[in-house]
């Protein structure tokens, strides 16, 4: 199957990154969100990232202009998916919202279209089951920041067929990513490892064994991570990490995945990381100031 037109649902952190790399690789993209302000913000982020790449001579002005020309911003869901060969969903991690959206997409998209979710944890099989094409439903998990990170995890639901996996592998390769295929399981491969590691960093802070900046420095230098775990939590979003940890406990029925109380308290306080201006660091200062816990 030849993919030419891609609908990306959600213009947020992940959605605009996915729209960016798809358009830059030559796909016609419709980026859809529910409010014009979200589309405007997503498009502004794409323009900013293209400018940065242009300044570093990673792309030419012609590439940047062509990329932007290939992205159409759309508010109406039916309009977004009606002629799509592939729909990639990157909307908030709320099960009911995902299931309702997939029912609507299934009714409006061509029968031949492949449906892919960028979920970081929700069951592919559960989402596939609300559509009439579970064999064409698949997980396509990108990493933040999408234009930089080199991996796409491909997740096979219970009914996903091999032909769909092959098409998604080809699309991911065309957008410059390497792929791993994972059978459906909570957190797939990367988050299964990452989320318990991030939890453990927070437990260490909660127990007072070290400071935020020293834990980050230890892991950056000791394990050669590009960011320490608490900086990474602020980057990913504390609410996202907490959601995944709670989902793991529900799905695995194993308390080893439990989230630390400190993480939950910070989310309740609205300290979600960079996006809210405060998490383990305070982003109102430059450089950000580490918090004391
Ligand atoms: N778009 C395009 N390019 C970008 C970018 C963006 N949004 N952000 C950074 N870059 C580029 C920069 O231009 C720079 O390019 P260069 O190497 O050619 O100069 C390069 O990336 C490095 O950026 P910076 O020099 O500005 O900053 P850093 O060296 O600190 O790198 C980082 C930033 C790439 C974010 C790096 O810190 C990193 O890799 N962090 C870890 C990110 C990570 O772990 N992501 C996965 C999160 S988990 C996830 O997404 C799964 C979900 O389900 C939870």
Boltz pocket constraint, residues with backbone or C-beta under 6 A from the ligand:
constraints:
  - pocket:
      binder: B
      contacts: [[A, 49], [A, 52], [A, 53], [A, 56], [A, 118], [A, 119], [A, 120], [A, 142], [A, 143], [A, 144], [A, 145], [A, 146], [A, 147], [A, 148], [A, 149], [A, 191], [A, 226], [A, 227], [A, 232], [A, 236], [A, 240]]
      max_distance: 6.0
